Amino acid sequence: MTPLLRAALAGICVWAGLLPARVLSEIPVHRFPEPPHAYWTKTPADAFAGFLAKQQGGRGALLSGDAREQLVSLLQALNVPQASQLLAYSATSLQSGLILPSNPRAIYFNEEVYVGYVPGGRLEVAAIDPVLGPVFYLAQSDATGRLQAQRTERCMNCHAGRTSWGVPGLVAESVIATASSGASLDGFRRELAGHTIPLAERLGGWHVTGPHEQGEHLGNLLGAASAGGYTKFSNPPGSRFDWGHYPVRTSDLFAHLLHEHQIGFHNLVTLGLYRTRDALAAGGGSVRQEDRAPMDEIAWRLVRYLLFSGEAALPAGGLKPEPELQAAFSARRIAGPSGRSLRDLELGTRLFVNRCSYMIYTHGFSALPGELKQRVLRGLALALGEKGAPSEFAYLPAEEKRSIRLILRETGVLP
């Protein structure tokens, strides 16, 4: 690495340390519906939009059977594993009137699509568009089995708030819900998303199944108002609802951890996408001097996140995923000649053997504007260096850094 390049990369670290309040704590009301973003008028090109276009053209699979069977058909068409199922019983979504401890909302996901299902309600889809970020749909099948979907501005009441810095983003709340209505008595990890949140603050209002059903998390609990506050009591999975309404009988902790990690990643990538477009528009196609430091900061935040900086501790004794979910996740591994992959699981003290996110292969990251993406890649090269790397990455041993660099080179991310 040349002295000039090293100095330029080090500048990213300096700015990242100096400007957190200015860029990421001060949340503007972002005008994402307006040019240059035009969130509501640009035609989405996400995976779900592609599925809808195929259906309209007579090339996509039609949905048949009852609501559960149609859900399964859609998940198969979108390559979303059923085993990724998460169940939430707090009334915190657009269809909150239907969501109860006796009628939980299910979420299924891969890296690009998130599907919500409430028995008796409409399907909800959030799909990641490389230009727009998350695009939100409500969908229902017609008499022919074709899905009719619409985008709704009501989603943005929650999905363009402080959690995602005012641009379209994903949210996973943690609350203590009541048994009667699923309404929230208390909330945790407000306006935060990602893998750094301690497990003790997560999963309120969600079910957790399997060996981690009980643990140092807020899952599987309900609350009742009492003098001076509320009391908590147990809500075991399946005790208040019929598992037969859902494709599988799981809401696995491993799926929760993957979901949380992905949400934090998508929100940072979308923030960078929108801020870079703003900067290019303000500079007439180039980045002005005054916009470079804020872009450096966002890029460095992405570098930290990609390398699992500050990853919250796993449960004592490690993580024990549901076998079908673990197999579905590992089946999507990308590996080069060495056979190593960013999806190789550690599960003892951390999620992954090689602590660099598999989300780096997503369309959203690949399509980032070059002005931001190159900053991130240069930052990764600096952070993964064995000499001269910032001290904040000392948690990565030299051998792990070498392994990550090898994987990123073999898979075409780094030169």
C-alpha positions in Angstrom: 0.0 0.0 0.0 1.5 3.4 -1.0 1.9 6.1 1.6 -0.6 8.3 -0.3 -3.3 5.6 -0.3 -2.6 4.8 3.4 -3.0 8.5 4.3 -6.3 8.7 2.3 -7.7 5.7 4.1 -6.6 7.0 7.5 -8.5 10.1 6.8 -11.7 8.1 6.7 -11.0 6.9 10.3 -10.3 10.5 11.4 -13.6 11.8 10.0 -15.5 8.8 11.4 -14.4 9.7 14.9 -15.1 13.4 14.6 -18.5 13.7 13.1 -21.0 11.2 14.6 -23.4 13.8 15.9 -23.5 15.8 12.7 -24.5 13.0 10.3 -26.0 10.0 12.1 -27.5 11.4 15.3 -29.1 14.5 13.7 -32.0 13.0 11.7 -33.5 15.3 9.0 -36.9 15.0 7.5 -35.7 13.5 4.3 -37.5 14.3 1.1 -37.1 10.9 -0.4 -40.2 11.2 -2.6 -38.7 14.1 -4.4 -35.9 14.2 -7.1 -33.2 12.9 -7.3 -34.8 9.9 -5.4 -38.4 9.9 -6.6 -39.3 7.0 -4.3 -43.0 6.8 -5.3 -42.7 7.5 -9.0 -39.7 5.4 -10.1 -40.6 1.8 -11.1 -39.2 -0.7 -8.7 -36.9 -3.4 -9.9 -36.8 -5.6 -6.8 -37.3 -9.3 -6.7 -41.0 -9.1 -5.8 -41.7 -6.6 -8.6 -40.0 -9.1 -10.9 -42.4 -11.8 -9.6 -45.4 -9.6 -10.2 -44.3 -8.8 -13.7 -43.9 -12.5 -14.5 -47.4 -13.2 -13.2 -48.9 -10.5 -15.3 -47.1 -11.8 -18.3 -48.3 -15.3 -17.7 -44.9 -16.7 -16.8 -45.1 -16.7 -13.0 -46.6 -19.4 -10.8 -50.2 -18.7 -9.8 -51.1 -19.1 -6.2 -53.8 -21.7 -5.3 -55.3 -23.1 -2.2 -56.1 -21.5 1.1 -54.1 -18.6 2.5 -51.4 -20.8 4.1 -50.9 -22.7 0.9 -50.7 -19.5 -1.1 -48.1 -18.2 1.3 -46.0 -21.4 0.8 -46.3 -21.0 -3.0 -45.1 -17.4 -2.9 -42.1 -18.3 -0.6 -41.1 -20.9 -3.0 -41.3 -18.6 -6.0 -39.2 -16.0 -4.2 -36.7 -18.5 -2.9 -37.4 -17.6 0.7 -37.0 -20.6 3.1 -40.0 -21.5 5.3 -37.6 -22.3 8.0 -36.8 -18.6 8.3 -40.2 -18.1 10.0 -40.3 -15.6 12.8 -43.5 -15.0 14.9 -44.4 -11.6 16.4 -47.5 -11.2 18.6 -47.2 -7.5 19.4 -49.6 -5.2 17.4 -46.8 -3.2 15.7 -47.4 -3.5 12.0 -49.7 -1.9 9.4 -52.2 -4.8 10.1 -52.0 -4.3 13.9 -55.7 -4.8 14.3 -55.3 -8.5 13.3 -52.2 -9.2 15.3 -52.7 -10.8 18.7 -51.0 -13.3 21.0 -53.7 -15.6 19.7 -52.9 -14.7 16.0 -49.2 -13.9 15.6 -47.8 -12.3 12.5 -45.2 -14.4 10.7 -42.1 -13.0 8.8 -40.0 -15.0 6.3 -36.9 -13.7 4.6 -33.8 -14.1 2.5 -31.2 -11.4 1.8 -33.4 -9.5 -0.6 -37.1 -10.1 0.3 -39.1 -10.1 3.5 -42.6 -11.5 3.5 -45.2 -10.9 6.3 -48.2 -13.1 6.8 -51.1 -12.5 9.3 -53.8 -15.2 9.3 -56.9 -13.5 8.0 -55.0 -10.6 6.6 -53.1 -9.5 3.5 -49.6 -10.5 2.6 -46.9 -7.9 3.4 -43.7 -7.7 1.3 -40.6 -5.6 1.8 -38.2 -6.1 -1.1 -34.8 -4.4 -1.5 -34.5 -2.4 -4.7 -30.9 -1.4 -5.6 -32.0 2.2 -6.4 -34.9 2.8 -4.0 -33.9 0.7 -1.0 -36.7 -1.2 0.7 -40.0 -1.1 -1.2 -43.2 -2.0 0.8 -46.2 -3.8 -0.6 -49.6 -5.1 0.6 -50.7 -8.0 -1.6 -53.7 -10.3 -2.0 -54.5 -12.9 -4.7 -57.4 -12.5 -7.0 -59.8 -15.2 -8.3 -57.2 -16.3 -10.9 -54.4 -16.8 -8.3 -52.5 -13.7 -9.4 -51.2 -11.4 -6.7 -52.6 -7.9 -6.7 -50.1 -5.6 -4.9 -50.0 -2.0 -4.0 -47.5 0.3 -2.3 -48.8 2.4 0.5 -47.5 5.6 2.1 -48.9 4.5 5.5 -45.9 2.1 5.8 -43.6 5.0 5.9 -45.0 6.2 9.2 -42.7 3.6 10.8 -40.4 2.7 7.9 -38.9 6.2 7.3 -38.2 7.3 10.8 -35.3 7.6 13.2 -34.3 3.9 13.1 -33.4 4.4 9.4 -32.3 8.1 9.6 -35.3 9.4 7.7 -35.0 7.3 4.6 -36.9 4.1 3.7 -35.8 1.3 6.1 -36.6 -1.8 8.1 -37.7 -1.9 11.7 -37.8 -4.7 14.4 -39.4 -3.5 17.6 -39.0 -5.0 21.1 -41.9 -4.4 23.4 -43.9 -6.0 26.3 -47.3 -6.7 24.9 -50.7 -7.3 26.6 -52.4 -10.6 26.2 -55.8 -9.1 25.3 -54.8 -6.8 22.4 -51.0 -7.1 21.7 -50.7 -3.4 22.6 -47.3 -2.2 24.0 -46.8 -1.6 27.7 -43.1 -0.9 27.4 -40.5 -0.7 24.7 -36.8 -1.4 24.4 -33.9 -0.7 22.0 -35.9 2.2 20.6 -34.7 3.6 17.3 -31.9 1.0 17.0 -31.3 -1.8 14.7 -28.5 -4.3 14.1 -26.3 -6.9 15.6 -24.7 -4.7 18.3 -27.9 -4.6 20.4 -27.6 -6.8 23.5 -29.8 -9.9 23.4 -31.3 -8.9 26.7 -33.0 -5.9 25.0 -34.3 -7.8 21.9 -37.3 -10.0 21.0 -40.0 -8.4 23.2 -43.3 -9.3 21.5 -41.7 -12.2 19.5 -41.7 -15.9 20.0 -38.5 -17.9 20.3 -38.6 -21.7 19.9 -36.2 -24.5 20.4 -33.4 -24.7 23.0 -33.3 -20.9 23.4 -37.1 -20.6 24.2 -36.1 -19.4 27.6 -33.0 -17.3 28.0 -31.6 -13.8 28.4 -34.0 -12.2 26.0 -37.5 -10.6 26.1 -39.2 -13.2 23.9 -42.2 -15.3 24.9 -43.4 -12.8 27.5 -46.6 -10.8 28.0 -47.4 -8.0 30.4 -50.3 -6.9 32.6 -50.7 -3.4 33.9 -50.3 -3.2 37.7 -49.8 -0.5 40.3 -46.6 1.4 39.5 -46.0 -0.3 36.1 -46.7 -3.9 34.9 -45.9 -7.5 35.6 -44.5 -10.0 33.1 -45.6 -13.5 32.6 -44.8 -16.4 30.2 -46.3 -16.8 26.7 -44.9 -20.1 25.5 -45.0 -20.6 21.7 -48.2 -22.3 20.7 -50.0 -21.8 24.0 -52.4 -19.2 22.6 -52.5 -19.9 18.9 -52.8 -22.8 16.4 -49.5 -23.9 14.8 -51.6 -25.3 11.9 -52.0 -21.7 10.6 -48.3 -21.6 9.7 -46.1 -23.6 7.4 -43.6 -24.6 10.2 -43.5 -24.7 14.0 -40.5 -22.6 14.6 -39.4 -19.1 15.4 -35.7 -19.9 15.8 -33.2 -17.7 17.6 -30.7 -18.1 14.8 -33.3 -16.7 12.4 -33.9 -13.7 14.8 -30.2 -13.0 14.8 -29.8 -13.1 11.0 -32.9 -10.9 10.6 -31.5 -8.3 13.0 -28.1 -8.3 11.3 -29.7 -7.9 7.9 -31.9 -5.0 9.0 -29.0 -3.0 10.3 -27.1 -3.7 7.1 -29.9 -2.6 4.8 -30.6 0.6 6.7 -26.9 1.7 6.5 -26.7 0.8 2.8 -29.9 2.7 2.1 -28.7 5.7 4.1 -25.5 5.7 2.1 -27.3 5.4 -1.2 -29.6 8.3 -0.5 -26.9 10.6 1.0 -24.6 9.9 -2.0 -27.4 10.8 -4.4 -28.0 14.0 -2.5 -24.3 14.9 -2.6 -24.0 14.2 -6.3 -27.1 16.2 -7.1 -25.8 19.1 -5.0 -22.5 18.9 -6.8 -23.8 18.6 -10.3 -22.5 15.1 -10.7 -19.5 15.2 -8.4 -19.0 15.3 -4.7 -18.3 18.7 -3.2 -15.6 19.2 -0.6 -18.1 19.8 2.1 -19.9 16.5 1.4 -16.8 14.3 1.5 -16.5 14.0 5.3 -20.1 12.9 5.8 -19.7 10.3 3.1 -16.5 9.1 4.7 -18.3 8.7 7.9 -21.1 6.6 6.5 -18.6 4.5 4.6 -16.7 3.9 7.8 -19.8 2.9 9.6 -20.5 0.4 6.9 -17.0 -1.0 7.2 -17.4 -1.5 10.9 -20.8 -3.1 10.4 -19.6 -5.4 7.7 -16.8 -6.6 10.0 -19.2 -7.2 12.9 -17.7 -4.6 15.1 -19.4 -4.6 18.5 -21.4 -7.8 17.8 -23.5 -8.7 20.8 -22.6 -11.8 22.7 -24.4 -15.1 21.9 -26.2 -17.0 24.7 -24.0 -18.7 27.2 -23.1 -22.1 25.7 -23.4 -20.9 22.1 -26.2 -21.0 19.6 -28.0 -24.2 18.5 -30.0 -23.5 15.3 -32.9 -25.5 14.0 -31.3 -28.0 11.5 -33.6 -27.1 8.6 -32.9 -23.4 9.0 -29.1 -24.0 9.3 -29.1 -26.1 6.2 -31.1 -23.6 4.2 -28.8 -20.8 5.2 -25.6 -22.8 4.4 -27.0 -23.9 1.0 -26.6 -20.2 -0.1 -22.9 -20.0 0.7 -20.6 -18.5 -1.9 -17.0 -19.9 -1.9 -13.9 -19.6 -4.0 -11.1 -22.2 -4.7 -10.1 -22.3 -1.0 -13.6 -23.5 0.0 -13.9 -20.8 2.6 -17.1 -18.8 2.8 -18.6 -15.8 4.7 -21.5 -18.1 5.7 -19.3 -20.6 7.6 -20.8 -20.7 11.1 -18.9 -20.5 14.4 -21.9 -20.4 16.8 -19.9 -20.7 20.0 -19.0 -17.1 20.9 -20.1 -15.4 17.6 -22.2 -16.1 14.6 -19.4 -16.6 11.9 -16.0 -18.1 11.6 -15.0 -15.2 9.2 -16.4 -12.0 10.6 -17.4 -10.2 7.4 -21.0 -10.1 6.4 -22.4 -12.3 3.7 -24.7 -9.4 2.9 -21.7 -7.8 1.0 -22.9 -10.0 -2.0 -26.4 -8.4 -2.1 -27.6 -6.4 -5.1 -28.0 -3.4 -2.8 -24.4 -3.3 -1.9 -23.1 -4.2 -5.4 -25.2 -1.3 -6.9 -24.0 1.4 -4.5 -22.7 4.5 -6.3 -19.0 4.2 -6.9 -18.3 7.4 -4.8 -19.5 5.5 -1.7 -18.7 1.9 -2.6 -15.0 2.6 -3.3 -14.7 4.3 0.1 -16.1 1.2 1.7 -13.8 -1.2 -0.1 -10.8 1.0 0.6 -11.9 1.0 4.3 -12.2 -2.8 4.3 -8.7 -3.1 2.8 -7.3 -0.9 5.6 -9.2 -2.6 8.4 -8.1 -6.1 7.3 -4.5 -5.1 6.9 -2.1 -6.9 9.2 0.0 -3.8 9.6 -1.3 -0.3 10.1 -4.9 -1.3 10.6 -6.9 0.9 13.1 -6.7 -0.5 16.6 -10.5 -0.8 16.8 -10.2 -3.9 14.6 -7.8 -5.6 17.0 -10.6 -8.1 17.9 -9.9 -9.7 14.5 -6.9 -12.0 14.8 -4.4 -11.9 12.0 -5.4 -15.4 10.7 -9.0 -14.3 10.5 -8.1 -11.2 8.6 -6.1 -13.2 6.1 -9.0 -15.6 5.7 -11.5 -12.8 5.1 -9.2 -11.1 2.6 -8.8 -14.4 0.8 -12.5 -14.9 0.6 -13.2 -11.4 -0.7 -10.5 -11.7 -3.3 -11.6 -15.2 -4.4 -15.2 -14.0 -4.8 -14.4 -10.8 -6.6 -15.2 -8.2 -3.9 -11.6 -7.0 -3.4 -8.9 -7.0 -6.1 
